[in-house]
Amino acid sequence: MKKILVVEDDRAIRLLVSELMKTAGYAVDTARDGVEGLEKLKKKQYDLMLLDIWMPRMNGLEVLAELHQHPSPPKVIVMTADYTPETLLTAVRERAYQYITKPFRPRALEEMVDSVLSAKPEALPIEVISATPDWVELLVPCDMEVADRIQGFLEHLKSDLPAEVRESVGRAFHELLLNAIEWGGQLDPNRKVRIACLRARRMLLYRIADPGKGFRLDDLPHAAINYPPDQPFEHAKVREEKGLRAGGFGLLMTRAIVDELLYNEARNEVVFVKYLD
């Protein structure tokens, strides 16, 4: 049975989350703050910690920093009502696995916990190069699981934007990141993709650079972008023959969503821009 430690200052939330996790079939212990949480971690091994940020005696960010010294630290899902970029990016830098804002739907937390606990035991690190609200730059392993984690964190950085913009930019970014990880990095976690997300007053700019040699559009028979509009699924036959995952609409969809889409000469770096006017 997977073991979870809930470290939460608010008693009502602590009890709610504890009961929710027990109902889902997990063994659960609780702590009122970071000091008590670390004491319990010395006595028992946990698979996951659900961690509040602002607590007395020792806050959640300090707990994350202390976990680096632990011989076998649990994965951490940060639970907080503080979704400022500074807090979020510090959590990423301190290797939080995922992030959920309060108040949250119980089902959403349960699904996140199930996903995190079913993932690989060892969490691949995400290196933070720059962590300002206007310039976020990350170095991430070429692993599909990491792509989902990155998506979850970056979604919260755009929380002040209209939902339509958040969703469209998120879809474009996720598709281009998957392409970089799968095709550029060949799903090799020892290789890295460099991501930069810039926020200006009137635009969002994303840059994704992969470690591959690049590509030519003519060499992508598995992509929908290479077929006329009256043959929208012709590429699916090629993907099936090659044993590729379903998809192939990424570049076509991205071109329709963003305002500017630019590649370098080798096509192993891409920049897209979404204007906010």
N, C-alpha and C positions, 0 to 999 in steps of 0.2 A: 504494500500500500504506500502510495506517495505521501510524503510528509510536508506540511505547509506551516510556516510561521507567519502569523499576522501581527505586524508591528504598527499599531494605530493608536493615536492619542484620544480620539473621540470614542467614548465607550459604546455608544449606540451603533456606530459604524463597525467597531471592532466585533461586537456580538453578531451583528447582521452578517458580516463577511465570514465569520467563524461558522455560523450555522449553515450558510450557503455552501461553504466548502465541505462541511461534514455531510450534508445532504447529497453532494456530488460524489461522495465516496472517498474523500481524502481524510487522512489523520491530521488534526489541526491543534496547534498550540497558539497562544496569544501573548503579546507583551504590550505594555502601556507606552513605552518609549524606547529610544535607541539603546540606552544603557541596559535595560532589562532584556531587550532583544538579543544583544551580543552575549549576555550572560547565558541565555538559553542556548545560543548557538555553540557555546563552549561545551555544553553537556550533551548535545544531541545533534545529529546530522540531519539537515533538511534539504529537500529537493527544490523548494521554492520559498521565497520570502515576499510577502505582500507588504509594501513599505510606505507608510505615510512620510511626508516631508517635514512639516513644521510641528515639532514635538518638544516638550521640555527636556532639559538635561542634555540630550543629544539628538540633533535633528537627522532626518533621513539622508541628507547629503553627506553628513559626517559618518553615518553608518556605512554608506557605500564606500567611502574612502577606507574605512577600517577593514572592510571585507577583503581588500587586496592582500591583507596579511594572513587571512584564513587559509589553511592548507587545501580545503575543498569547499569553497563558498557556494551557496545556493544561487540559482538564478533569481533575479529580482524584478518584480513588477512594481513600479512606482505608482502609488495612488495619491492624488493630490488635487486640491482646487486651485493650486498655483500653476498656471500654464504660461507664465512669462517665459520668453526665450532664454533668459539667463538661467532660470531654474531647470528648464528642460535640457539645455545644452550641457549644463554641469552634470545632470543625471546621465546623459549619453557618455560624457568624458569619463565618468566614474563607473562605466560599464553596466548601467541598468539594462536589463534585457528588453523590457517593454514599459509602456507608460499609458496610464488611463486617468482621465480627469474625473473628479467628483463634482456633482453627483453623477453616478453611472448607473446604467441599468444592470440589475443582477445577472441577467442572461448574458450581457456583453462581457462582464467580468468572468463569468463561468466559461464562456467560449475562449477567452484569452488565456485563462489558466490551463484549460485542456490543451490548447495549441502549444503553449510554452512547454508543458510537461511531456508532450508527445514528440517534441523536437529533439535534436541531438543532445546528449548529456552535456557536452562541452560547448559553451557558447563562444563562437568565433568573435574576437575583439573588433570593434569599430574604432578606428583612430581618428580623433578630432584634431584637425589641422588649424581651423579657425572657428571660434565660437562667439561671434557677435551677432546681435539680432539682424544686422544688415548683410552679414557675410558669414555664411556657414560653409565650411569645407571639411569633407570627410574622406577617409581612405578606407575602403571596405573590401573584405574578401569576396572572391567570385563564388558565391554560394546563394542559391535561391532563397534559402531561409533568411539570410541576412537582408535580402531585398525587401521582404515583408516587414522586418523590424525597422528598417530605414523609413519605409513608407509610413509606419505608425508614428514615428517621432516627427517627421517633417510635416505631417498633417496638422499637428498642433501649432506649428510655427506660423501657419496662415489662418489662425482662428478668427482674426479680425476681418477677413475678406468675405465677400458674398459666397454662399454655398456653391453656386454654379461655377465660380472661378476656382474655388478649392477643389471641387470634384474634377473639373476638366484638366487643370494643371496636374493634379495627382495622377490621373489616368495616363497623361502624356509622359510624365516623369517615370512612372512605374514601368511602362512598356519599353522606354529607351534604356532604363537601367537593366531590365531583364535581358534585352538584346546584348548589352555590354558584358553582362556576367556570363551569359550562355555562349555567345558567339565570339566575343573578344577575349574573355577569360577562360573559355572552354570548361567552365564549371570547376576550375582548379582553385581551391581555397587558398593556396599559396600565392596566387596572383591577385592583384588589387585593382579596383576601379576607383578613380578619383572623382569626387562629386563636389561641385560648388553651387550653392544656392544664394543668389544675390537679390536683395530687396531694395529697390529704389522707390522714390515717391510715386512714379507713374508706371512702374513696370516690375515684373519678376523676370529674372534671368537664371537659367539653369545650364550648367556645363557638366558633361559626363565624358571622361576620358578613360578608355579601356586599354589593357595591355596587349591587345592583338595587333595584327598587321594591317587591319582595315579591310575594306571590301569595295566592290564595284556593284552598282545596282544591277548591271547586266548579269551578274553572277548569283542573283537571288531569285531563282525560279519558284522558290517556296514562299515568296512574299506577294501579297495581293497587289502591291503598288506597281508591279510589272505587267499587269494585265488590264485590258480595257474595261470600262465600266459595265459593259454588257456580259463580262465573264468574271463576276465577283468571287466565284468559288473555284476557279480553275487551279489556283495555287494549292488548294486543299488536296488535290490528287497527288501532287508532287510531295507534299508533306507526308501523306500516308505512305507513299512508296519509300520514302527515306526514313520512316519510323519516327518522325518528329512530333512533338506535342501539338495539339490543336492550336490554331492561331494564324499568324501571318498577316494580320490586319494592322499591326502596330504602326508602321511608318505611314500608311495611308490615313489611319485615324489621327496620328499626331499632327500631320500636315493640316488636317481639317480643324484641329483644336487650337493650335498655337498661332501666334501672329508672325513669328519669324522662326525658321528652322535652318540652321547653318552647319555644314560639316567642314572639317579641315580637308586638305588634299588627300590624305590617306584614308579618310573616313573612319578613323578610330577615335575621333573626338567630335562631339556634337554640342551645339549650343541652341537652346530655344528660348524665345522671349514671349511673354504674355503681357500686353499693355493693359493698364488698369483704368484708363480713361473711359 
